Amino acid sequence: MTTFTRVGDSGSLAGAATDIAIEELGFYSLTAVKTGSGILKLINWGTGGPASVSRTGDSDDQAGEVSGIAVTRNRNLTVTAVRDGSSDLLLISWNDSTGSGNIARLHDTHGQAGEASLIAIKPGPSKTAADLITAVRTGAGNLKLISWQLDGSTGKITRLGDSGDQAGEVGLIALSLQDNFMVTAVRTGSGNLKLISWGVAEDGKSITRLGDSGSQAGAVSEIAMAGMVTAVRAGNGKLKLISWSLSPDGTQIHRLNDSDDQAGAATCICLSRFSATRYVAAVRAGNGSLKLIAFDIDPVSGAVSRTGDSDDLAGAVSEVSLATPESNNMTTAVRAGNGSLKLITWRMKD
């Protein structure tokens, strides 16, 4: 049986926030949020110790209006991908002081991308020149992947290429790096879950659609993804984890197994991978409270087993994000019942 212990939280160290994203920085965590005044702010937090969470620095007013936020790290820099005040995709690189101090804005991609929403970002495949991959819904409503190169010394970000018109209408997007391929999990125009695999050229200048999951999954209204596991809000409103396999050449995606009725109603779903077999979903449960749920997934059959949850150790939330600072420890960043940003640290034990 897996148990969760609540270790500490940030109390009243942050104000109103929405569009919350969190990234791991070792014994630190970084949040990127839309503040109460509508602007992007990054905040560094000390989250690796046994005591309460400490705020160690922030980006102050170095960024403007946003309406969607995703965040990742590569080449020892943090990169935010946002929908800016003009509704365009904007990537911004930051020196995050490895969580220990204030945060400096380096460069951005102003003018290199057009209208976008439903933004996701991940590091690109290691064997390519693409340091970053974004997956977005374009102004026309279609899925597009864009590859970017990041200069680790200066933070300059250069657009390399994109997937063009190889995908259609989407209503939700999650993005994962699996082996040397990118995989998107989307809600199609018909409302169903579909996974699509993508190959990125060695020079990063082209992105090719390789295969998809076809009609192996049904209706969903939320999607999160870690590796080849999706966590969705199924058509019945309940949390469901689905395990998938990707063929060595990236052209075949097969559904392996799922969690069936092992979880109840859930929204605000996010998912993190802790080991080859352990995954944790952080959700807003049916009663409106934060809940963490551990699942073990067999690496061969894909069988999904619920092993435990956090019970009633946290209160009401309206947004949830999850990071894994170190093995068996984790940090949730939530929009609490009063509308403010709160970080809560957890320890998981079998």
C-alpha positions in Angstrom: 0.0 0.0 0.0 1.4 3.4 -1.0 1.0 6.2 1.5 1.5 10.0 1.0 2.7 12.3 3.8 2.2 16.0 3.6 5.5 17.6 4.5 5.0 21.4 4.3 3.5 24.2 2.3 4.1 27.8 1.2 1.4 29.3 3.4 0.6 32.9 2.3 3.9 33.5 0.4 2.1 34.1 -2.9 -0.9 35.9 -4.1 -3.6 35.3 -6.7 -2.6 33.1 -9.6 -4.0 31.1 -12.5 -2.5 29.1 -15.5 -0.1 27.5 -13.0 2.9 25.5 -14.2 5.7 24.0 -12.1 9.2 22.7 -13.1 11.7 20.7 -11.1 15.0 22.2 -10.1 16.6 19.5 -8.0 15.9 20.5 -4.3 14.1 23.6 -5.6 11.0 24.1 -7.7 10.0 26.9 -10.1 6.5 28.0 -10.7 5.3 30.1 -13.7 1.9 31.7 -13.2 -0.4 34.4 -14.5 -0.7 36.8 -11.6 -3.8 38.6 -10.4 -2.9 41.5 -12.7 -2.7 39.2 -15.7 1.1 39.1 -16.2 3.6 36.2 -16.3 5.7 35.7 -13.2 8.2 33.1 -12.4 8.9 32.2 -8.7 11.8 30.1 -7.2 11.0 27.9 -4.2 13.0 25.8 -1.8 11.1 22.5 -1.7 13.6 19.8 -1.0 14.0 20.1 2.8 12.0 18.8 5.7 10.6 22.2 6.7 8.0 24.4 5.1 8.4 25.7 1.6 10.5 28.9 1.2 10.2 31.5 -1.5 13.8 32.3 -2.7 13.3 34.8 -5.6 11.1 35.8 -8.6 11.1 37.4 -12.0 9.3 40.6 -10.8 7.8 42.5 -13.7 10.0 41.3 -16.6 7.1 39.8 -18.6 3.8 41.1 -19.7 0.2 39.9 -20.3 -0.4 36.1 -20.9 -3.3 33.8 -21.2 -1.7 30.4 -21.1 1.6 29.0 -19.7 3.8 26.0 -20.3 7.4 25.6 -18.9 10.4 23.3 -19.4 14.2 23.3 -18.9 17.1 22.5 -21.3 20.7 23.5 -21.4 20.5 24.6 -17.8 17.9 27.3 -18.7 14.2 27.6 -18.1 12.0 28.3 -21.0 8.4 29.4 -20.8 6.0 29.1 -23.7 3.0 31.4 -23.4 0.1 32.9 -25.3 1.0 36.6 -25.2 -1.2 39.7 -25.2 -1.5 39.5 -29.0 -2.6 35.8 -28.8 0.6 34.7 -30.4 3.0 32.0 -29.2 6.0 33.4 -27.4 8.9 31.5 -25.9 11.1 33.3 -23.3 14.4 32.0 -21.9 15.3 32.6 -18.3 18.3 32.3 -16.0 16.6 30.8 -13.0 19.7 30.8 -10.6 19.0 27.0 -10.1 16.2 27.9 -7.7 18.4 29.8 -5.3 17.7 33.5 -6.2 16.1 36.0 -8.5 15.3 35.2 -12.1 16.6 37.1 -15.2 14.9 37.2 -18.6 17.3 36.5 -21.4 15.7 36.3 -24.9 12.4 35.6 -26.6 10.9 34.6 -29.9 8.9 37.7 -30.7 7.7 37.7 -34.3 8.7 34.0 -34.9 5.3 32.4 -34.4 1.7 33.3 -34.9 -1.6 32.8 -33.1 -1.7 29.9 -30.7 -3.5 28.3 -27.8 -3.4 25.0 -25.8 0.4 25.3 -25.6 2.7 22.4 -24.6 6.5 22.4 -24.6 9.2 19.7 -24.0 12.9 19.2 -24.7 13.5 17.8 -28.2 15.0 14.4 -29.1 18.7 14.3 -28.0 19.9 13.1 -31.4 18.6 16.3 -33.1 19.4 20.0 -33.2 15.9 20.7 -31.9 16.5 21.6 -28.2 12.8 22.4 -27.7 9.5 21.3 -29.3 6.2 23.1 -28.9 2.8 21.7 -29.7 0.0 24.2 -30.1 -3.4 24.7 -31.6 -3.1 27.3 -34.4 -5.4 30.1 -35.1 -7.2 27.8 -37.5 -7.8 25.3 -34.7 -5.3 22.7 -36.0 -2.4 20.9 -34.2 1.1 22.1 -35.1 4.5 21.1 -33.7 7.4 23.6 -34.0 11.1 22.9 -33.4 13.4 25.4 -31.7 17.2 25.7 -31.0 18.3 27.1 -27.7 21.7 28.7 -27.2 22.8 27.6 -23.7 25.2 30.5 -23.3 23.0 33.4 -24.3 19.4 32.0 -24.1 18.7 32.9 -27.8 15.9 30.8 -29.3 15.7 30.2 -33.0 12.9 28.6 -34.9 14.0 25.7 -37.0 10.9 24.1 -38.6 7.4 22.8 -38.0 5.0 20.0 -38.9 3.0 22.1 -41.4 -0.5 20.8 -42.2 -0.1 17.2 -41.2 -2.7 17.2 -38.4 -6.2 18.5 -38.1 -8.5 20.1 -35.6 -7.8 19.5 -31.9 -9.4 20.6 -28.6 -6.8 19.5 -26.1 -3.0 18.8 -26.4 -0.5 16.9 -24.3 3.1 16.3 -25.4 5.7 13.7 -24.5 9.2 12.7 -25.5 9.5 8.9 -26.0 12.8 7.4 -27.1 13.8 9.6 -30.0 10.2 10.5 -31.0 7.7 13.2 -30.0 4.2 11.9 -29.2 1.1 14.2 -28.9 -2.1 13.1 -27.1 -5.0 15.2 -28.4 -8.7 15.5 -28.2 -9.8 15.3 -31.9 -12.5 17.3 -33.5 -14.9 14.5 -32.7 -14.0 14.6 -29.0 -12.0 11.4 -28.8 -8.5 10.7 -27.6 -5.8 10.2 -30.2 -2.1 9.7 -29.9 0.2 10.8 -32.8 3.9 10.0 -33.1 6.3 12.4 -34.8 9.9 12.1 -36.1 12.2 15.1 -35.9 14.9 15.5 -38.5 18.5 15.5 -37.3 18.9 19.2 -38.2 15.5 19.9 -36.5 14.2 21.6 -39.6 11.4 19.2 -40.4 8.8 17.2 -38.3 7.1 14.2 -39.9 4.0 12.5 -38.8 4.8 8.8 -38.4 1.6 7.1 -37.0 -1.3 7.4 -34.7 -3.6 5.4 -32.4 -6.6 5.5 -34.7 -9.9 4.7 -32.9 -8.4 2.8 -29.9 -9.8 5.4 -27.4 -13.1 7.1 -26.8 -14.3 10.5 -25.6 -12.2 12.6 -23.2 -12.5 16.1 -21.7 -9.0 16.4 -20.1 -5.6 14.9 -21.1 -2.3 14.6 -19.3 0.7 12.5 -20.4 3.9 11.1 -19.0 6.0 8.8 -21.3 3.5 6.5 -23.0 0.8 6.7 -20.4 -2.1 9.1 -20.7 -4.3 10.2 -17.7 -7.7 11.4 -19.0 -11.1 12.5 -17.8 -13.1 9.9 -19.6 -16.6 10.3 -20.9 -18.1 9.3 -17.6 -16.2 12.1 -15.8 -13.8 9.7 -14.0 -10.0 9.6 -14.1 -8.6 6.9 -16.3 -5.0 5.9 -17.0 -4.2 4.2 -20.3 -0.9 2.6 -21.1 0.4 2.5 -24.7 3.3 1.1 -26.6 5.3 2.7 -29.4 7.0 0.6 -32.0 10.9 1.0 -32.4 10.4 2.9 -35.7 7.7 5.1 -34.2 5.1 4.2 -36.7 2.8 2.0 -34.6 0.9 3.0 -31.4 -1.0 0.3 -29.6 -3.2 0.5 -26.5 -2.1 -2.0 -23.8 -4.3 -1.6 -20.8 -6.1 0.9 -18.5 -7.2 1.5 -14.9 -10.9 0.9 -15.6 -12.9 1.9 -12.5 -10.1 2.3 -10.0 -10.5 6.1 -9.7 -13.5 8.4 -9.4 -14.5 11.8 -10.7 -11.6 14.1 -11.4 -10.7 17.4 -13.1 -7.5 19.4 -13.3 -5.6 16.2 -14.1 -1.8 16.1 -14.2 0.6 13.1 -14.3 4.2 12.5 -13.4 6.4 9.4 -13.9 8.6 8.5 -10.9 10.2 5.3 -12.1 9.9 2.7 -14.8 6.7 1.4 -13.2 5.4 4.1 -10.9 3.2 7.0 -11.9 1.4 9.6 -9.8 -1.7 11.5 -10.8 -2.6 14.8 -9.0 -6.2 15.8 -9.5 -9.1 17.8 -8.2 -11.3 15.1 -6.8 -15.1 15.0 -7.1 -15.4 16.9 -3.7 -13.2 19.7 -5.0 -10.1 18.8 -3.0 -6.6 18.0 -4.1 -5.8 14.3 -4.3 -2.6 12.4 -5.3 -3.1 8.8 -6.5 -0.2 6.3 -7.1 -0.4 3.8 -9.9 1.9 0.9 -10.8 2.1 -0.1 -14.5 3.5 -3.4 -15.6 6.3 -2.6 -18.2 5.3 -5.6 -20.4 1.5 -6.0 -20.2 0.7 -2.4 -19.4 -1.6 -3.5 -16.6 -2.5 -0.6 -14.3 -2.9 -1.0 -10.5 -3.9 1.7 -8.1 -1.6 1.4 -5.0 -2.7 4.2 -2.8 -3.7 7.9 -2.4 -3.3 11.0 -0.3 -6.8 10.7 1.2 -8.0 14.0 2.8 -4.7 15.7 3.5 -5.4 18.8 1.3 -8.3 21.2 0.8 -10.2 22.8 -2.1 -8.3 23.6 -5.3 -9.3 24.9 -8.7 -5.9 24.3 -10.6 -3.3 21.6 -10.1 0.3 21.1 -11.3 2.8 18.5 -10.1 6.6 18.3 -10.1 9.1 15.6 -8.8 12.1 17.3 -7.1 13.7 13.9 -6.1 12.8 10.2 -5.9 9.6 9.6 -3.8 9.2 13.3 -3.0 7.0 15.7 -5.0 5.6 19.2 -5.0 2.1 20.2 -6.0 1.4 23.8 -7.1 -2.3 24.6 -6.8 -4.7 27.4 -7.0 -6.2 27.2 -3.5 -9.7 27.9 -2.4 -9.0 31.6 -1.9 -7.6 31.9 -5.4 -3.9 32.2 -4.3 -0.9 30.1 -5.4 0.1 27.4 -2.8 2.9 24.9 -3.0 2.6 21.7 -1.0 5.4 19.2 -0.6 4.8 15.4 -0.2 6.6 12.2 0.5 5.5 8.9 -0.9 6.2 5.6 0.8 5.3 1.9 0.1 
